[in-house]
Protein backbone atom coordinates (compact mmCIF):
# COMPACT_ATOMS: atom_id res chain seq x y z
CA UNK A 1 0.00 0.00 0.00
CA UNK A 2 1.20 3.32 -0.94
CA UNK A 3 0.44 6.00 1.63
CA UNK A 4 1.95 8.89 0.01
CA UNK A 5 1.05 12.49 0.06
CA UNK A 6 -2.67 13.16 0.09
CA UNK A 7 -2.25 16.70 -1.10
CA UNK A 8 -4.30 17.85 -4.01
CA UNK A 9 -2.43 17.40 -7.18
CA UNK A 10 -2.83 19.95 -9.89
CA UNK A 11 -3.29 18.60 -13.33
CA UNK A 12 -0.13 18.62 -15.24
CA UNK A 13 0.01 21.32 -17.75
CA UNK A 14 0.59 20.15 -21.18
CA UNK A 15 2.42 22.31 -23.59
CA UNK A 16 0.00 24.31 -25.70
CA UNK A 17 -0.38 23.32 -29.32
CA UNK A 18 -1.46 26.51 -30.93
CA UNK A 19 0.99 26.06 -33.76
CA UNK A 20 -0.64 22.71 -34.57
CA UNK A 21 -4.15 24.14 -34.32
CA UNK A 22 -3.09 27.08 -36.42
CA UNK A 23 -1.66 24.67 -38.88
CA UNK A 24 -4.92 22.75 -38.95
CA UNK A 25 -6.87 25.97 -39.36
CA UNK A 26 -4.51 27.06 -42.06
CA UNK A 27 -4.82 23.66 -43.68
CA UNK A 28 -8.60 23.85 -43.36
CA UNK A 29 -8.55 27.36 -44.76
CA UNK A 30 -6.35 26.19 -47.56
CA UNK A 31 -8.66 23.32 -48.32
CA UNK A 32 -11.64 25.68 -48.27
CA UNK A 33 -9.82 27.97 -50.66
CA UNK A 34 -8.89 24.99 -52.75
CA UNK A 35 -12.51 23.80 -52.72
CA UNK A 36 -13.69 27.26 -53.74
CA UNK A 37 -11.16 27.32 -56.58
CA UNK A 38 -12.19 23.81 -57.55
CA UNK A 39 -15.87 24.78 -57.58
CA UNK A 40 -15.08 27.84 -59.71
CA UNK A 41 -13.14 25.65 -62.10
CA UNK A 42 -16.01 23.16 -62.32
CA UNK A 43 -18.45 25.99 -63.01
CA UNK A 44 -16.19 27.36 -65.72
CA UNK A 45 -15.87 23.95 -67.34
CA UNK A 46 -19.67 23.52 -67.21
CA UNK A 47 -20.23 26.94 -68.79
CA UNK A 48 -17.69 26.17 -71.51
CA UNK A 49 -19.37 22.81 -72.15
CA UNK A 50 -22.83 24.43 -72.42
CA UNK A 51 -21.51 27.09 -74.79
CA UNK A 52 -19.74 24.44 -76.89
CA UNK A 53 -22.87 22.29 -77.12
CA UNK A 54 -24.97 25.35 -78.03
CA UNK A 55 -22.47 26.40 -80.68
CA UNK A 56 -22.34 22.91 -82.16
CA UNK A 57 -26.15 22.80 -82.27
CA UNK A 58 -26.29 26.16 -84.03
CA UNK A 59 -23.62 25.09 -86.51
CA UNK A 60 -25.45 21.84 -87.24
CA UNK A 61 -28.69 23.75 -87.85
CA UNK A 62 -26.86 26.17 -90.14
CA UNK A 63 -25.37 23.26 -92.07
CA UNK A 64 -28.82 21.63 -92.36
CA UNK A 65 -30.33 24.87 -93.69
CA UNK A 66 -27.52 25.29 -96.21
CA UNK A 67 -27.86 21.67 -97.34
CA UNK A 68 -31.60 22.19 -97.79
CA UNK A 69 -30.96 25.35 -99.79
CA UNK A 70 -28.51 23.48 -102.02
CA UNK A 71 -31.03 20.71 -102.61
CA UNK A 72 -33.74 23.24 -103.43
CA UNK A 73 -31.43 25.03 -105.88
CA UNK A 74 -30.52 21.71 -107.50
CA UNK A 75 -34.16 20.70 -107.84
CA UNK A 76 -35.04 24.10 -109.28
CA UNK A 77 -32.27 23.73 -111.87
CA UNK A 78 -33.57 20.26 -112.74
CA UNK A 79 -37.10 21.66 -113.02
CA UNK A 80 -35.93 24.48 -115.28
CA UNK A 81 -34.01 22.02 -117.46
CA UNK A 82 -37.00 19.70 -117.67
CA UNK A 83 -39.35 22.58 -118.53
CA UNK A 84 -36.95 23.79 -121.22
CA UNK A 85 -36.73 20.29 -122.69
CA UNK A 86 -40.51 19.92 -122.57
CA UNK A 87 -41.12 23.26 -124.29
CA UNK A 88 -38.54 22.34 -126.92
CA UNK A 89 -40.29 19.02 -127.53
CA UNK A 90 -43.69 20.75 -127.79
CA UNK A 91 -42.22 23.23 -130.26
CA UNK A 92 -40.67 20.40 -132.31
CA UNK A 93 -43.96 18.52 -132.26
CA UNK A 94 -45.87 21.58 -133.42
CA UNK A 95 -43.34 22.15 -136.16
CA UNK A 96 -43.59 18.55 -137.31
CA UNK A 97 -47.35 18.87 -137.84
CA UNK A 98 -48.00 20.02 -141.39
CA UNK A 99 -51.58 21.25 -141.81
CA UNK A 100 -51.40 20.91 -145.60
CA UNK A 101 -50.45 17.25 -145.23
CA UNK A 102 -53.31 16.69 -142.78
CA UNK A 103 -55.82 18.29 -145.19
CA UNK A 104 -54.47 16.19 -148.07
CA UNK A 105 -54.86 12.97 -146.04
CA UNK A 106 -58.37 14.01 -144.93
CA UNK A 107 -59.56 14.69 -148.47
CA UNK A 108 -57.88 11.83 -150.30
CA UNK A 109 -57.79 8.94 -147.86
CA UNK A 110 -60.82 9.72 -145.67
CA UNK A 111 -62.95 11.36 -148.32
CA UNK A 112 -63.65 14.48 -146.28
CA UNK A 113 -64.43 17.85 -147.82
CA UNK A 114 -64.56 21.47 -146.72
CA UNK A 115 -67.97 22.81 -145.73
CA UNK A 116 -69.79 25.15 -148.13
CA UNK A 117 -70.52 28.77 -147.22
CA UNK A 118 -74.21 28.11 -146.59
CA UNK A 119 -73.57 25.21 -144.19
CA UNK A 120 -73.51 25.83 -140.44
CA UNK A 121 -71.13 23.80 -138.34
CA UNK A 122 -71.57 23.45 -134.58
CA UNK A 123 -68.61 22.38 -132.53
CA UNK A 124 -69.08 21.50 -128.87
CA UNK A 125 -65.85 22.17 -127.06
CA UNK A 126 -65.72 20.93 -123.52
CA UNK A 127 -64.30 23.66 -121.28
CA UNK A 128 -63.25 22.32 -117.89
CA UNK A 129 -61.28 24.18 -115.28
CA UNK A 130 -61.54 27.54 -116.97
CA UNK A 131 -61.61 30.86 -115.11
CA UNK A 132 -62.18 34.37 -116.28
CA UNK A 133 -60.53 37.43 -114.80
CA UNK A 134 -61.60 40.93 -115.56
CA UNK A 135 -59.24 43.83 -115.82
CA UNK A 136 -60.75 45.37 -112.67
CA UNK A 137 -59.78 42.36 -110.55
CA UNK A 138 -56.24 42.27 -111.89
CA UNK A 139 -55.58 46.02 -111.83
CA UNK A 140 -57.66 47.00 -108.79
CA UNK A 141 -56.38 49.12 -105.90
CA UNK A 142 -56.90 46.34 -103.37
CA UNK A 143 -54.79 44.00 -105.46
CA UNK A 144 -51.99 46.58 -105.66
CA UNK A 145 -52.03 47.09 -101.87
CA UNK A 146 -51.94 43.33 -101.25
CA UNK A 147 -49.01 42.96 -103.67
CA UNK A 148 -47.12 45.73 -101.83
CA UNK A 149 -47.77 44.05 -98.45
CA UNK A 150 -46.67 40.67 -99.79
CA UNK A 151 -43.52 42.24 -101.23
CA UNK A 152 -42.69 43.97 -97.94
CA UNK A 153 -43.20 40.73 -96.00
CA UNK A 154 -40.96 38.93 -98.48
CA UNK A 155 -38.21 41.53 -97.99
CA UNK A 156 -38.49 41.24 -94.20
CA UNK A 157 -38.27 37.44 -94.32
CA UNK A 158 -35.26 37.60 -96.65
CA UNK A 159 -33.56 40.14 -94.38
CA UNK A 160 -33.86 37.94 -91.28
CA UNK A 161 -33.25 34.59 -92.97
CA UNK A 162 -29.99 32.66 -92.61
CA UNK A 163 -27.83 32.89 -95.70
Secondary structure, DSSP 8 states (H G I E B T S, - for coil): ------S----------HHHHHHHHHHHHHHHHHHHHHHHHHHHHHHHHHHHHHHHHHHHHHHHHHHHHHHHHHHHHHHHHHHHHHHHHHHHHHHH--HHHHHHHHHHTS------TT----------S-----HHHHH-HHHHHHHHHHHHHHHHHHHHS--
